[in-house]
Amino acid sequence: MTKYEQIFEHNRRWIAEQKAGDQHYFEHLASGQQPDYLYIGCADSRVPTNEIMGLGAGEVFVHRNIANLVVNADLNVMSVINYAVRHLGVKHIVVCGHYQCGGVKAAMQSEDLGILNPWLRNIRDVYRLHKEELNSIEDEGARYDRLVELNVQEQCINVIKTAAVQQSYIKNGYPTVHGWVFDIRNGELKDLKIDFEHILHEIQEIYDLTGHGVKFFK
């Protein structure tokens, strides 16, 4: 049996395991989704979203791309955020990066990477914003790890800039935005303790899309 054929064998085993635990598992799965979490993560194959969170099918709405970026001009991620917030009513939005991220590492290289250039420039912009801090870190590996964290932080801010998040938070008190980093070296999730409300207040003068004016959050 080839590796490709093994996938379907694994699928049959998985179906049997789910039915053994709950005879109506797939009926419940097919009835709809109401996840509490939107997860925006990296496309890296070493980061299994549901598994690292300990959650099952139907519990996490997932979007993944190279280096977990939230780019205003990317209709894919913007559509995902809009749908998750306005239609699924997620309570939490998580931007999760990971150490040893190939996208972040590529953005640190002084090379022409062709079609990747426009995408990776978003990470280079993060470096520019935090150049003083990053350049003060002598160890290259530590600097690389810190850029991963700062990239997550900046993508969280980009999520908070969206109309869907701002308007839902006013109306419902959610979603809250969180920044995490997955450490591939030991399997641990690190919460960066993003201060969601502080960031919301800090950016409102320029990025307020609520229609209530900048004083609403004060």
Backbone as JSON Lines, residues from 0, in Angstrom:
{"i":0,"aa":"M","n":[0.85,-1.2,0.0],"ca":[0.0,0.0,0.0],"c":[0.89,1.25,0.0]}
{"i":1,"aa":"T","n":[0.63,2.15,-0.92],"ca":[1.4,3.39,-0.99],"c":[0.99,4.35,0.12]}
{"i":2,"aa":"K","n":[1.84,5.37,0.35],"ca":[1.5,6.38,1.35],"c":[0.19,7.08,1.01]}
{"i":3,"aa":"Y","n":[-0.03,7.3,-0.28],"ca":[-1.29,7.94,-0.7],"c":[-2.48,7.05,-0.36]}
{"i":4,"aa":"E","n":[-2.39,5.77,-0.64],"ca":[-3.49,4.84,-0.35],"c":[-3.72,4.7,1.15]}
{"i":5,"aa":"Q","n":[-2.64,4.85,1.94],"ca":[-2.77,4.73,3.39],"c":[-3.66,5.81,3.98]}
{"i":6,"aa":"I","n":[-3.72,6.96,3.31],"ca":[-4.58,8.03,3.8],"c":[-6.02,7.58,3.91]}
{"i":7,"aa":"F","n":[-6.5,6.85,2.91],"ca":[-7.89,6.39,2.91],"c":[-8.12,5.29,3.94]}
{"i":8,"aa":"E","n":[-7.09,4.49,4.18],"ca":[-7.18,3.49,5.25],"c":[-7.26,4.18,6.6]}
{"i":9,"aa":"H","n":[-6.44,5.23,6.77],"ca":[-6.5,6.0,8.02],"c":[-7.86,6.65,8.19]}
{"i":10,"aa":"N","n":[-8.44,7.1,7.09],"ca":[-9.77,7.72,7.15],"c":[-10.82,6.72,7.61]}
{"i":11,"aa":"R","n":[-10.76,5.49,7.12],"ca":[-11.72,4.47,7.54],"c":[-11.57,4.15,9.02]}
{"i":12,"aa":"R","n":[-10.34,4.09,9.5],"ca":[-10.12,3.84,10.92],"c":[-10.66,4.99,11.77]}
{"i":13,"aa":"W","n":[-10.42,6.21,11.28],"ca":[-10.89,7.38,12.02],"c":[-12.42,7.39,12.12]}
{"i":14,"aa":"I","n":[-13.09,7.06,11.03],"ca":[-14.56,6.99,11.04],"c":[-15.03,5.97,12.08]}
{"i":15,"aa":"A","n":[-14.39,4.81,12.08],"ca":[-14.77,3.76,13.04],"c":[-14.55,4.22,14.47]}
{"i":16,"aa":"E","n":[-13.45,4.91,14.71],"ca":[-13.15,5.39,16.07],"c":[-14.19,6.41,16.54]}
{"i":17,"aa":"Q","n":[-14.59,7.31,15.64],"ca":[-15.58,8.32,16.03],"c":[-16.92,7.68,16.33]}
{"i":18,"aa":"K","n":[-17.33,6.73,15.5],"ca":[-18.62,6.05,15.71],"c":[-18.6,5.19,16.96]}
{"i":19,"aa":"A","n":[-17.43,4.65,17.29],"ca":[-17.33,3.83,18.5],"c":[-17.56,4.69,19.74]}
{"i":20,"aa":"G","n":[-17.1,5.94,19.68],"ca":[-17.28,6.84,20.81],"c":[-18.65,7.49,20.84]}
{"i":21,"aa":"D","n":[-19.25,7.7,19.66],"ca":[-20.55,8.34,19.56],"c":[-21.19,7.89,18.25]}
{"i":22,"aa":"Q","n":[-22.21,7.09,18.36],"ca":[-22.87,6.52,17.18],"c":[-23.41,7.61,16.24]}
{"i":23,"aa":"H","n":[-23.75,8.76,16.81],"ca":[-24.36,9.84,16.02],"c":[-23.36,10.97,15.74]}
{"i":24,"aa":"Y","n":[-22.07,10.68,15.83],"ca":[-21.04,11.7,15.69],"c":[-21.18,12.49,14.4]}
{"i":25,"aa":"F","n":[-21.34,11.81,13.29],"ca":[-21.37,12.51,12.0],"c":[-22.71,13.2,11.76]}
{"i":26,"aa":"E","n":[-23.76,12.72,12.38],"ca":[-25.04,13.44,12.3],"c":[-24.91,14.8,12.99]}
{"i":27,"aa":"H","n":[-24.26,14.81,14.15],"ca":[-24.05,16.06,14.87],"c":[-23.12,16.99,14.08]}
{"i":28,"aa":"L","n":[-22.09,16.41,13.47],"ca":[-21.13,17.2,12.71],"c":[-21.79,17.85,11.5]}
{"i":29,"aa":"A","n":[-22.71,17.13,10.88],"ca":[-23.36,17.63,9.67],"c":[-24.45,18.65,9.97]}
{"i":30,"aa":"S","n":[-24.87,18.75,11.22],"ca":[-25.99,19.65,11.57],"c":[-25.61,21.12,11.57]}
{"i":31,"aa":"G","n":[-24.3,21.44,11.57],"ca":[-23.87,22.83,11.55],"c":[-22.68,23.04,12.46]}
{"i":32,"aa":"Q","n":[-22.16,24.29,12.43],"ca":[-21.0,24.59,13.26],"c":[-21.26,25.85,14.08]}
{"i":33,"aa":"Q","n":[-20.79,25.84,15.32],"ca":[-20.85,27.0,16.2],"c":[-19.55,27.1,17.0]}
{"i":34,"aa":"P","n":[-18.43,27.27,16.33],"ca":[-17.15,27.31,17.04],"c":[-16.99,28.59,17.85]}
{"i":35,"aa":"D","n":[-16.31,28.48,18.97],"ca":[-16.01,29.66,19.78],"c":[-14.75,30.36,19.31]}
{"i":36,"aa":"Y","n":[-13.93,29.66,18.52],"ca":[-12.61,30.18,18.16],"c":[-12.44,30.33,16.65]}
{"i":37,"aa":"L","n":[-11.86,31.45,16.26],"ca":[-11.27,31.59,14.93],"c":[-9.77,31.55,15.12]}
{"i":38,"aa":"Y","n":[-9.11,30.66,14.43],"ca":[-7.66,30.49,14.52],"c":[-7.04,30.92,13.2]}
{"i":39,"aa":"I","n":[-6.16,31.91,13.26],"ca":[-5.42,32.36,12.08],"c":[-3.96,31.96,12.29]}
{"i":40,"aa":"G","n":[-3.51,30.98,11.53],"ca":[-2.18,30.43,11.78],"c":[-1.37,30.29,10.52]}
{"i":41,"aa":"C","n":[-0.17,29.76,10.69],"ca":[0.74,29.55,9.57],"c":[0.4,28.25,8.86]}
{"i":42,"aa":"A","n":[0.68,28.21,7.56],"ca":[0.39,27.02,6.76],"c":[1.39,25.89,6.99]}
{"i":43,"aa":"D","n":[2.41,26.12,7.82],"ca":[3.44,25.12,8.08],"c":[2.83,23.78,8.5]}
{"i":44,"aa":"S","n":[3.27,22.72,7.86],"ca":[2.69,21.39,8.09],"c":[2.99,20.83,9.48]}
{"i":45,"aa":"R","n":[3.92,21.46,10.2],"ca":[4.29,20.96,11.53],"c":[3.41,21.49,12.64]}
{"i":46,"aa":"V","n":[2.41,22.3,12.28],"ca":[1.55,22.91,13.3],"c":[0.12,22.4,13.13]}
{"i":47,"aa":"P","n":[-0.24,21.29,13.78],"ca":[-1.58,20.72,13.66],"c":[-2.59,21.46,14.55]}
{"i":48,"aa":"T","n":[-3.36,22.33,13.96],"ca":[-4.18,23.3,14.7],"c":[-5.02,22.7,15.82]}
{"i":49,"aa":"N","n":[-5.95,21.83,15.48],"ca":[-6.86,21.29,16.5],"c":[-6.11,20.51,17.57]}
{"i":50,"aa":"E","n":[-5.09,19.8,17.17],"ca":[-4.37,18.95,18.11],"c":[-3.64,19.76,19.16]}
{"i":51,"aa":"I","n":[-2.97,20.84,18.77],"ca":[-2.22,21.62,19.76],"c":[-3.16,22.34,20.72]}
{"i":52,"aa":"M","n":[-4.41,22.55,20.29],"ca":[-5.4,23.2,21.16],"c":[-6.22,22.19,21.96]}
{"i":53,"aa":"G","n":[-6.08,20.93,21.62],"ca":[-6.86,19.9,22.32],"c":[-8.33,19.96,21.99]}
{"i":54,"aa":"L","n":[-8.69,20.45,20.8],"ca":[-10.09,20.6,20.41],"c":[-10.39,19.72,19.2]}
{"i":55,"aa":"G","n":[-11.67,19.41,19.03],"ca":[-12.07,18.51,17.97],"c":[-12.71,19.22,16.79]}
{"i":56,"aa":"A","n":[-13.21,18.42,15.86],"ca":[-13.89,18.96,14.69],"c":[-15.1,19.78,15.1]}
{"i":57,"aa":"G","n":[-15.27,20.93,14.45],"ca":[-16.42,21.78,14.75],"c":[-16.18,22.81,15.84]}
{"i":58,"aa":"E","n":[-15.02,22.75,16.49],"ca":[-14.76,23.65,17.61],"c":[-13.86,24.84,17.25]}
{"i":59,"aa":"V","n":[-13.19,24.78,16.09],"ca":[-12.28,25.85,15.67],"c":[-12.48,26.15,14.19]}
{"i":60,"aa":"F","n":[-12.73,27.4,13.87],"ca":[-12.78,27.85,12.48],"c":[-11.37,28.28,12.13]}
{"i":61,"aa":"V","n":[-10.83,27.76,11.03],"ca":[-9.39,27.88,10.78],"c":[-9.07,28.58,9.46]}
{"i":62,"aa":"H","n":[-8.12,29.51,9.53],"ca":[-7.53,30.09,8.33],"c":[-6.02,30.01,8.48]}
{"i":63,"aa":"R","n":[-5.33,29.57,7.42],"ca":[-3.88,29.45,7.48],"c":[-3.26,30.02,6.22]}
{"i":64,"aa":"N","n":[-2.13,30.67,6.38],"ca":[-1.37,31.17,5.24],"c":[0.11,31.24,5.65]}
{"i":65,"aa":"I","n":[0.97,31.64,4.73],"ca":[2.39,31.72,5.04],"c":[2.63,32.82,6.08]}
{"i":66,"aa":"A","n":[3.15,32.42,7.24],"ca":[3.54,33.33,8.32],"c":[2.37,34.03,9.02]}
{"i":67,"aa":"N","n":[1.18,33.39,8.96],"ca":[0.0,33.86,9.72],"c":[-0.22,35.37,9.61]}
{"i":68,"aa":"L","n":[-0.3,35.85,8.36],"ca":[-0.47,37.28,8.14],"c":[-1.94,37.67,8.0]}
{"i":69,"aa":"V","n":[-2.25,38.86,8.48],"ca":[-3.59,39.44,8.32],"c":[-3.41,40.72,7.52]}
{"i":70,"aa":"V","n":[-3.57,40.58,6.2],"ca":[-3.28,41.67,5.27],"c":[-4.6,42.27,4.79]}
{"i":71,"aa":"N","n":[-4.73,43.56,4.93],"ca":[-5.98,44.24,4.6],"c":[-6.45,43.98,3.17]}
{"i":72,"aa":"A","n":[-5.51,43.84,2.23],"ca":[-5.85,43.64,0.83],"c":[-6.09,42.18,0.47]}
{"i":73,"aa":"D","n":[-5.92,41.27,1.43],"ca":[-6.12,39.84,1.19],"c":[-7.59,39.52,1.45]}
{"i":74,"aa":"L","n":[-8.37,39.38,0.39],"ca":[-9.81,39.14,0.54],"c":[-10.1,37.8,1.19]}
{"i":75,"aa":"N","n":[-9.16,36.86,1.12],"ca":[-9.35,35.56,1.74],"c":[-9.45,35.7,3.26]}
{"i":76,"aa":"V","n":[-8.4,36.25,3.88],"ca":[-8.42,36.37,5.34],"c":[-9.49,37.35,5.81]}
{"i":77,"aa":"M","n":[-9.73,38.42,5.05],"ca":[-10.77,39.37,5.43],"c":[-12.15,38.72,5.4]}
{"i":78,"aa":"S","n":[-12.38,37.87,4.4],"ca":[-13.67,37.16,4.31],"c":[-13.83,36.17,5.46]}
{"i":79,"aa":"V","n":[-12.74,35.51,5.81],"ca":[-12.78,34.55,6.92],"c":[-13.13,35.27,8.22]}
{"i":80,"aa":"I","n":[-12.48,36.39,8.49],"ca":[-12.76,37.15,9.72],"c":[-14.21,37.62,9.73]}
{"i":81,"aa":"N","n":[-14.67,38.17,8.61],"ca":[-16.04,38.67,8.53],"c":[-17.05,37.55,8.78]}
{"i":82,"aa":"Y","n":[-16.85,36.41,8.14],"ca":[-17.78,35.3,8.3],"c":[-17.76,34.74,9.72]}
{"i":83,"aa":"A","n":[-16.55,34.59,10.26],"ca":[-16.42,34.03,11.61],"c":[-17.08,34.92,12.66]}
{"i":84,"aa":"V","n":[-16.92,36.23,12.5],"ca":[-17.44,37.17,13.49],"c":[-18.93,37.42,13.3]}
{"i":85,"aa":"R","n":[-19.34,37.73,12.09],"ca":[-20.71,38.17,11.85],"c":[-21.71,37.04,11.67]}
{"i":86,"aa":"H","n":[-21.25,35.87,11.26],"ca":[-22.17,34.76,11.0],"c":[-22.02,33.61,11.99]}
{"i":87,"aa":"L","n":[-20.78,33.3,12.37],"ca":[-20.57,32.23,13.34],"c":[-20.57,32.73,14.78]}
{"i":88,"aa":"G","n":[-20.32,34.02,14.96],"ca":[-20.33,34.59,16.31],"c":[-19.22,34.08,17.2]}
{"i":89,"aa":"V","n":[-18.01,33.93,16.65],"ca":[-16.91,33.44,17.47],"c":[-16.63,34.38,18.64]}
{"i":90,"aa":"K","n":[-16.21,33.81,19.76],"ca":[-15.93,34.61,20.96],"c":[-14.47,35.03,21.04]}
{"i":91,"aa":"H","n":[-13.61,34.28,20.38],"ca":[-12.17,34.53,20.45],"c":[-11.56,34.41,19.06]}
{"i":92,"aa":"I","n":[-10.65,35.33,18.75],"ca":[-9.85,35.24,17.53],"c":[-8.4,35.09,17.96]}
{"i":93,"aa":"V","n":[-7.77,34.03,17.52],"ca":[-6.39,33.74,17.87],"c":[-5.51,33.88,16.63]}
{"i":94,"aa":"V","n":[-4.48,34.7,16.73],"ca":[-3.42,34.71,15.72],"c":[-2.27,33.91,16.33]}
{"i":95,"aa":"C","n":[-1.9,32.82,15.68],"ca":[-0.88,31.93,16.24],"c":[0.29,31.78,15.28]}
{"i":96,"aa":"G","n":[1.44,32.29,15.68],"ca":[2.67,32.06,14.94],"c":[3.42,30.88,15.52]}
{"i":97,"aa":"H","n":[4.6,30.62,15.01],"ca":[5.4,29.54,15.58],"c":[6.88,29.82,15.38]}
{"i":98,"aa":"Y","n":[7.67,29.41,16.34],"ca":[9.12,29.51,16.2],"c":[9.57,28.59,15.08]}
{"i":99,"aa":"Q","n":[10.7,28.93,14.47],"ca":[11.22,28.2,13.3],"c":[10.33,28.42,12.07]}
{"i":100,"aa":"C","n":[9.68,29.56,12.0],"ca":[8.79,29.86,10.86],"c":[9.61,30.19,9.61]}
{"i":101,"aa":"G","n":[9.4,29.41,8.57],"ca":[10.15,29.62,7.33],"c":[9.84,30.95,6.67]}
{"i":102,"aa":"G","n":[8.59,31.4,6.76],"ca":[8.21,32.67,6.18],"c":[8.91,33.84,6.85]}
{"i":103,"aa":"V","n":[8.95,33.81,8.17],"ca":[9.64,34.88,8.91],"c":[11.13,34.84,8.61]}
{"i":104,"aa":"K","n":[11.7,33.64,8.57],"ca":[13.13,33.52,8.29],"c":[13.46,34.04,6.89]}
{"i":105,"aa":"A","n":[12.6,33.71,5.91],"ca":[12.83,34.18,4.54],"c":[12.78,35.69,4.46]}
{"i":106,"aa":"A","n":[11.87,36.3,5.24],"ca":[11.73,37.75,5.23],"c":[12.96,38.45,5.8]}
{"i":107,"aa":"M","n":[13.76,37.72,6.58],"ca":[14.97,38.3,7.17],"c":[16.16,38.24,6.22]}
{"i":108,"aa":"Q","n":[16.0,37.57,5.08],"ca":[17.1,37.43,4.15],"c":[17.07,38.57,3.12]}
{"i":109,"aa":"S","n":[18.24,39.04,2.74],"ca":[18.33,40.09,1.72],"c":[18.41,39.45,0.34]}
{"i":110,"aa":"E","n":[17.28,38.89,-0.09],"ca":[17.23,38.19,-1.37],"c":[15.95,38.54,-2.1]}
{"i":111,"aa":"D","n":[16.01,38.42,-3.43],"ca":[14.83,38.53,-4.25],"c":[14.17,37.15,-4.3]}
{"i":112,"aa":"L","n":[12.97,37.05,-3.72],"ca":[12.29,35.76,-3.65],"c":[11.09,35.69,-4.6]}
{"i":113,"aa":"G","n":[11.15,36.5,-5.63],"ca":[10.14,36.44,-6.68],"c":[8.75,36.79,-6.21]}
{"i":114,"aa":"I","n":[7.79,35.92,-6.51],"ca":[6.4,36.19,-6.21],"c":[6.13,36.3,-4.7]}
{"i":115,"aa":"L","n":[7.05,35.78,-3.89],"ca":[6.89,35.89,-2.43],"c":[7.2,37.29,-1.91]}
{"i":116,"aa":"N","n":[7.88,38.1,-2.71],"ca":[8.3,39.42,-2.24],"c":[7.16,40.27,-1.67]}
{"i":117,"aa":"P","n":[6.02,40.43,-2.38],"ca":[4.95,41.28,-1.84],"c":[4.39,40.76,-0.52]}
{"i":118,"aa":"W","n":[4.3,39.44,-0.4],"ca":[3.76,38.84,0.82],"c":[4.73,39.02,1.99]}
{"i":119,"aa":"L","n":[5.99,38.7,1.75],"ca":[6.98,38.78,2.82],"c":[7.3,40.21,3.22]}
{"i":120,"aa":"R","n":[6.99,41.15,2.35],"ca":[7.23,42.55,2.71],"c":[6.42,42.95,3.93]}
{"i":121,"aa":"N","n":[5.3,42.29,4.15],"ca":[4.5,42.58,5.35],"c":[5.29,42.24,6.62]}
{"i":122,"aa":"I","n":[6.11,41.2,6.56],"ca":[6.94,40.85,7.71],"c":[8.12,41.81,7.82]}
{"i":123,"aa":"R","n":[8.68,42.19,6.68],"ca":[9.75,43.18,6.7],"c":[9.26,44.51,7.28]}
{"i":124,"aa":"D","n":[8.0,44.84,7.03],"ca":[7.42,46.04,7.62],"c":[7.36,45.94,9.14]}
{"i":125,"aa":"V","n":[7.09,44.73,9.64],"ca":[7.11,44.51,11.09],"c":[8.52,44.74,11.62]}
{"i":126,"aa":"Y","n":[9.51,44.23,10.89],"ca":[10.91,44.45,11.31],"c":[11.22,45.95,11.35]}
{"i":127,"aa":"R","n":[10.76,46.68,10.33],"ca":[11.02,48.11,10.28],"c":[10.41,48.84,11.48]}
{"i":128,"aa":"L","n":[9.2,48.45,11.85],"ca":[8.53,49.09,12.98],"c":[9.26,48.84,14.3]}
{"i":129,"aa":"H","n":[9.93,47.69,14.39],"ca":[10.58,47.29,15.65],"c":[12.09,47.13,15.46]}
{"i":130,"aa":"K","n":[12.65,47.85,14.5],"ca":[14.05,47.7,14.14],"c":[14.99,47.92,15.31]}
{"i":131,"aa":"E","n":[14.71,48.94,16.11],"ca":[15.62,49.27,17.22],"c":[15.71,48.12,18.21]}
{"i":132,"aa":"E","n":[14.56,47.55,18.58],"ca":[14.57,46.42,19.51],"c":[15.24,45.21,18.9]}
{"i":133,"aa":"L","n":[14.89,44.89,17.67],"ca":[15.42,43.68,17.04],"c":[16.92,43.77,16.79]}
{"i":134,"aa":"N","n":[17.39,44.93,16.36],"ca":[18.82,45.08,16.1],"c":[19.66,45.07,17.37]}
{"i":135,"aa":"S","n":[19.02,45.28,18.51],"ca":[19.75,45.25,19.77],"c":[19.95,43.82,20.27]}
{"i":136,"aa":"I","n":[19.29,42.85,19.63],"ca":[19.42,41.44,20.01],"c":[20.58,40.83,19.21]}
{"i":137,"aa":"E","n":[21.67,40.51,19.87],"ca":[22.86,40.04,19.17],"c":[22.72,38.62,18.64]}
{"i":138,"aa":"D","n":[22.1,37.76,19.41],"ca":[21.96,36.37,18.98],"c":[20.92,36.26,17.86]}
{"i":139,"aa":"E","n":[21.33,35.72,16.73],"ca":[20.45,35.66,15.57],"c":[19.21,34.83,15.83]}
{"i":140,"aa":"G","n":[19.36,33.71,16.53],"ca":[18.22,32.85,16.83],"c":[17.2,33.54,17.72]}
{"i":141,"aa":"A","n":[17.7,34.27,18.73],"ca":[16.81,35.0,19.63],"c":[16.1,36.13,18.88]}
{"i":142,"aa":"R","n":[16.82,36.77,17.95],"ca":[16.22,37.84,17.15],"c":[15.1,37.29,16.27]}
{"i":143,"aa":"Y","n":[15.36,36.14,15.71],"ca":[14.4,35.43,14.86],"c":[13.14,35.1,15.66]}
{"i":144,"aa":"D","n":[13.32,34.57,16.88],"ca":[12.18,34.24,17.73],"c":[11.38,35.49,18.09]}
{"i":145,"aa":"R","n":[12.1,36.57,18.37],"ca":[11.4,37.81,18.75],"c":[10.62,38.38,17.57]}
{"i":146,"aa":"L","n":[11.13,38.26,16.36],"ca":[10.38,38.73,15.2],"c":[9.12,37.9,15.0]}
{"i":147,"aa":"V","n":[9.19,36.61,15.27],"ca":[7.99,35.78,15.21],"c":[6.92,36.34,16.16]}
{"i":148,"aa":"E","n":[7.33,36.69,17.38],"ca":[6.39,37.22,18.37],"c":[5.84,38.58,17.94]}
{"i":149,"aa":"L","n":[6.71,39.45,17.47],"ca":[6.28,40.79,17.06],"c":[5.38,40.72,15.83]}
{"i":150,"aa":"N","n":[5.63,39.75,14.96],"ca":[4.75,39.58,13.8],"c":[3.35,39.19,14.25]}
{"i":151,"aa":"V","n":[3.26,38.29,15.22],"ca":[1.96,37.92,15.76],"c":[1.26,39.14,16.35]}
{"i":152,"aa":"Q","n":[2.0,39.91,17.12],"ca":[1.45,41.11,17.75],"c":[0.87,42.07,16.7]}
{"i":153,"aa":"E","n":[1.62,42.31,15.63],"ca":[1.16,43.24,14.6],"c":[-0.04,42.69,13.83]}
{"i":154,"aa":"Q","n":[-0.09,41.38,13.64],"ca":[-1.25,40.79,12.95],"c":[-2.5,40.86,13.85]}
{"i":155,"aa":"C","n":[-2.32,40.76,15.15],"ca":[-3.44,40.96,16.07],"c":[-4.01,42.38,15.93]}
{"i":156,"aa":"I","n":[-3.11,43.35,15.83],"ca":[-3.54,44.73,15.63],"c":[-4.32,44.86,14.33]}
{"i":157,"aa":"N","n":[-3.85,44.18,13.29],"ca":[-4.56,44.23,12.01],"c":[-5.96,43.63,12.12]}
{"i":158,"aa":"V","n":[-6.12,42.59,12.92],"ca":[-7.45,42.02,13.15],"c":[-8.34,43.05,13.85]}
{"i":159,"aa":"I","n":[-7.79,43.73,14.84],"ca":[-8.56,44.7,15.63],"c":[-8.96,45.9,14.78]}
{"i":160,"aa":"K","n":[-8.25,46.18,13.73],"ca":[-8.58,47.29,12.83],"c":[-9.84,47.03,12.0]}
{"i":161,"aa":"T","n":[-10.31,45.78,11.93],"ca":[-11.42,45.45,11.04],"c":[-12.75,45.91,11.61]}
{"i":162,"aa":"A","n":[-13.66,46.29,10.72],"ca":[-14.99,46.75,11.11],"c":[-15.78,45.65,11.81]}
{"i":163,"aa":"A","n":[-15.66,44.42,11.32],"ca":[-16.44,43.32,11.9],"c":[-16.11,43.13,13.37]}
{"i":164,"aa":"V","n":[-14.82,43.16,13.7],"ca":[-14.41,42.96,15.09],"c":[-14.84,44.13,15.96]}
{"i":165,"aa":"Q","n":[-14.58,45.34,15.52],"ca":[-14.96,46.52,16.3],"c":[-16.46,46.58,16.56]}
{"i":166,"aa":"Q","n":[-17.25,46.38,15.53],"ca":[-18.7,46.51,15.67],"c":[-19.3,45.39,16.51]}
{"i":167,"aa":"S","n":[-18.78,44.18,16.34],"ca":[-19.27,43.07,17.15],"c":[-18.92,43.27,18.62]}
{"i":168,"aa":"Y","n":[-17.72,43.8,18.88],"ca":[-17.31,44.01,20.27],"c":[-18.21,45.03,20.96]}
{"i":169,"aa":"I","n":[-18.59,46.08,20.24],"ca":[-19.5,47.08,20.8],"c":[-20.86,46.47,21.11]}
{"i":170,"aa":"K","n":[-21.37,45.69,20.17],"ca":[-22.72,45.13,20.29],"c":[-22.79,43.97,21.28]}
{"i":171,"aa":"N","n":[-21.78,43.09,21.25],"ca":[-21.87,41.84,21.99],"c":[-20.87,41.67,23.12]}
{"i":172,"aa":"G","n":[-19.79,42.49,23.1],"ca":[-18.72,42.3,24.08],"c":[-17.72,41.25,23.67]}
{"i":173,"aa":"Y","n":[-17.8,40.79,22.47],"ca":[-16.85,39.83,21.88],"c":[-16.83,40.04,20.38]}
{"i":174,"aa":"P","n":[-15.79,39.57,19.69],"ca":[-14.72,38.66,20.11],"c":[-13.56,39.41,20.76]}
{"i":175,"aa":"T","n":[-12.76,38.65,21.49],"ca":[-11.49,39.13,22.03],"c":[-10.38,38.56,21.15]}
{"i":176,"aa":"V","n":[-9.34,39.36,20.93],"ca":[-8.24,38.93,20.06],"c":[-7.04,38.51,20.93]}
{"i":177,"aa":"H","n":[-6.44,37.39,20.58],"ca":[-5.32,36.83,21.33],"c":[-4.14,36.56,20.4]}
{"i":178,"aa":"G","n":[-2.93,36.67,20.93],"ca":[-1.73,36.34,20.17],"c":[-0.98,35.19,20.84]}
{"i":179,"aa":"W","n":[-0.73,34.15,20.09],"ca":[-0.03,32.98,20.61],"c":[1.18,32.67,19.73]}
{"i":180,"aa":"V","n":[2.12,31.93,20.31],"ca":[3.22,31.34,19.54],"c":[3.33,29.88,19.93]}
{"i":181,"aa":"F","n":[3.39,29.01,18.94],"ca":[3.59,27.58,19.15],"c":[5.08,27.29,19.05]}
{"i":182,"aa":"D","n":[5.62,26.67,20.08],"ca":[7.04,26.33,20.09],"c":[7.21,24.9,19.58]}
{"i":183,"aa":"I","n":[7.63,24.79,18.33],"ca":[7.82,23.48,17.7],"c":[8.85,22.64,18.45]}
{"i":184,"aa":"R","n":[9.75,23.31,19.17],"ca":[10.84,22.6,19.84],"c":[10.4,21.82,21.06]}
{"i":185,"aa":"N","n":[9.24,22.2,21.65],"ca":[8.77,21.46,22.83],"c":[7.25,21.25,22.85]}
{"i":186,"aa":"G","n":[6.54,21.78,21.85],"ca":[5.1,21.57,21.75],"c":[4.25,22.53,22.55]}
{"i":187,"aa":"E","n":[4.86,23.48,23.22],"ca":[4.1,24.38,24.09],"c":[3.51,25.57,23.35]}
{"i":188,"aa":"L","n":[2.33,25.99,23.8],"ca":[1.72,27.21,23.32],"c":[2.08,28.35,24.27]}
{"i":189,"aa":"K","n":[2.52,29.46,23.73],"ca":[2.87,30.63,24.53],"c":[1.86,31.73,24.26]}
{"i":190,"aa":"D","n":[1.19,32.19,25.31],"ca":[0.25,33.3,25.21],"c":[1.03,34.6,25.34]}
{"i":191,"aa":"L","n":[0.99,35.45,24.32],"ca":[1.72,36.71,24.36],"c":[1.02,37.79,25.18]}
{"i":192,"aa":"K","n":[-0.15,37.46,25.72],"ca":[-0.89,38.38,26.6],"c":[-1.18,39.71,25.89]}
{"i":193,"aa":"I","n":[-1.72,39.6,24.7],"ca":[-2.11,40.79,23.95],"c":[-3.2,41.53,24.73]}
{"i":194,"aa":"D","n":[-3.0,42.82,24.99],"ca":[-3.99,43.62,25.71],"c":[-5.0,44.17,24.7]}
{"i":195,"aa":"F","n":[-6.01,43.38,24.46],"ca":[-6.98,43.68,23.4],"c":[-7.64,45.06,23.59]}
{"i":196,"aa":"E","n":[-8.18,45.32,24.77],"ca":[-8.89,46.58,24.98],"c":[-7.96,47.78,24.89]}
{"i":197,"aa":"H","n":[-6.74,47.64,25.4],"ca":[-5.78,48.74,25.32],"c":[-5.46,49.06,23.86]}
{"i":198,"aa":"I","n":[-5.25,48.03,23.05],"ca":[-4.95,48.26,21.64],"c":[-6.14,48.9,20.94]}
{"i":199,"aa":"L","n":[-7.33,48.42,21.27],"ca":[-8.55,48.99,20.69],"c":[-8.65,50.47,20.98]}
{"i":200,"aa":"H","n":[-8.39,50.84,22.22],"ca":[-8.42,52.25,22.61],"c":[-7.31,53.04,21.9]}
{"i":201,"aa":"E","n":[-6.15,52.42,21.78],"ca":[-4.98,53.1,21.25],"c":[-5.13,53.44,19.76]}
{"i":202,"aa":"I","n":[-5.8,52.56,19.02],"ca":[-5.9,52.77,17.57],"c":[-7.19,53.47,17.15]}
{"i":203,"aa":"Q","n":[-8.11,53.7,18.08],"ca":[-9.45,54.13,17.68],"c":[-9.47,55.49,16.98]}
{"i":204,"aa":"E","n":[-8.56,56.39,17.33],"ca":[-8.6,57.72,16.72],"c":[-8.46,57.65,15.2]}
{"i":205,"aa":"I","n":[-7.65,56.71,14.72],"ca":[-7.4,56.59,13.29],"c":[-8.24,55.49,12.65]}
{"i":206,"aa":"Y","n":[-8.43,54.38,13.36],"ca":[-9.02,53.19,12.74],"c":[-10.46,52.9,13.17]}
{"i":207,"aa":"D","n":[-11.09,53.8,13.89],"ca":[-12.46,53.56,14.34],"c":[-13.41,53.4,13.15]}
{"i":208,"aa":"L","n":[-14.1,52.25,13.1],"ca":[-15.07,51.97,12.03],"c":[-16.44,51.64,12.61]}
{"i":209,"aa":"T","n":[-16.69,52.11,13.82],"ca":[-17.92,51.73,14.51],"c":[-19.09,52.65,14.21]}
{"i":210,"aa":"G","n":[-18.81,53.87,13.79],"ca":[-19.89,54.83,13.59],"c":[-20.3,55.53,14.87]}
{"i":211,"aa":"H","n":[-19.63,55.19,15.99],"ca":[-19.96,55.77,17.28],"c":[-18.97,56.87,17.69]}
{"i":212,"aa":"G","n":[-17.92,57.08,16.89],"ca":[-16.93,58.07,17.22],"c":[-15.88,57.55,18.17]}
{"i":213,"aa":"V","n":[-14.8,58.29,18.27],"ca":[-13.65,57.8,19.03],"c":[-13.87,57.77,20.53]}
{"i":214,"aa":"K","n":[-14.9,58.43,21.02],"ca":[-15.11,58.48,22.47],"c":[-15.83,57.25,22.98]}
{"i":215,"aa":"F","n":[-16.32,56.41,22.07],"ca":[-17.16,55.29,22.52],"c":[-16.42,54.37,23.48]}
{"i":216,"aa":"F","n":[-15.15,54.07,23.19],"ca":[-14.41,53.1,23.98],"c":[-13.82,53.69,25.25]}
{"i":217,"aa":"K","n":[-13.93,55.0,25.44],"ca":[-13.26,55.63,26.58],"c":[-14.09,55.5,27.83]}
